[in-house]
Amino acid sequence: MVSPPLLADIAHPQAFPIMPASNSSPPLNLPDHRPIPEFGDTPDSGVLGDRIVAVTGASGGLGTSLCKSLAQRGATVVMLGRKLKKLETLYDVLEQSGSATPAMAELDLASHDNDDARAVAEMLYAEFGRLDALVHCAVETGPSAPQNGIDMDTFDRVFKVNVSAPRTLTLACLPLLEKSDAASVVWPLDHRVGAYVGAYGLSKSAVRALAFALAEEFEHKRAADGHPLIAINGYDPGPMRTPLRRRLFAGEHATESPDPTDRLDPLLHLIARSDRSLNGSALAWRKGEAPA
């Protein structure tokens, strides 16, 4: 099968600037997590109504809440997830609550490779011709354990789902994102580091570094208004009442954590590009202190 011309550019290294080592800038420190800026009112259908947004992990806790919120605001939601029945159930909900017809595709990031990423990009190209936002809600936790308690297979799976597969998908979708007038890639973060974070905590640190690296590498690509053509940011929503939270904190009462819908506002602003200049940032839900 012949790839669309738009996607064929991925295979050509000359499409991306290669900086000579002698002229390259020294590595930058990762930005600190910063509180959510004052974005203003939650984006409505006037802002999100014509946007095409792909969400991995669409049937998970944060992914489901985000898909519903986007559909209610008129966005075209592309649900990507590994469980077809859950996607079909969510599809029916979005179709009834939104004005745009949603789309869905099975996607198992644990077995994801370059061909799968290209297939998703080609599907998006064929259906829509562009992509306005890609949000990586899929996550694999693994056990909360010391490092010597995690076997290699578990470690590799966590990093595949949380880091390497989303990276591959993002790179495949970049030409589609460049077709948008205000594209956004958002990586949910988790600030926890240190002992007993297992492979999950390490993978989230790697995600933060990856998002920052991509933001820096594509900083030179600018929209007509001078702002970044593709904004790549991270967002740490803090603790939420999700299946992931229950797995990591089995003894916590459900009411101790907020529903994911209560933490969506900054994510919607990042998708809507409410602050067109924001790029390479790690935003965290804070109210006077670091997230728990």
Secondary structure, DSSP 8 states (H G I E B T S, - for coil): ----HHHHGGG-GGGS----TTT---------EEE-----S---HHHHTT-EEEEETTTSHHHHHHHHHHHHTT-EEEEEES-HHHHHHHHHHHHHH-SS--EEEE--GGG--HHHHHHHHHHHHHHHS--SEEEE----------GGGS-HHHHHHHHIIIIIHHHHHHHHHHHHHTTSSSEEEEEE-----STT-HHHHHHHHHHHHHHHHHHHHTTT-B-TTSSBSEEEEEEE--S-SSHHHHHH-TTS-GGGS--GGGG-HHHHHHHHTSSTT--S-EEE--SSS---
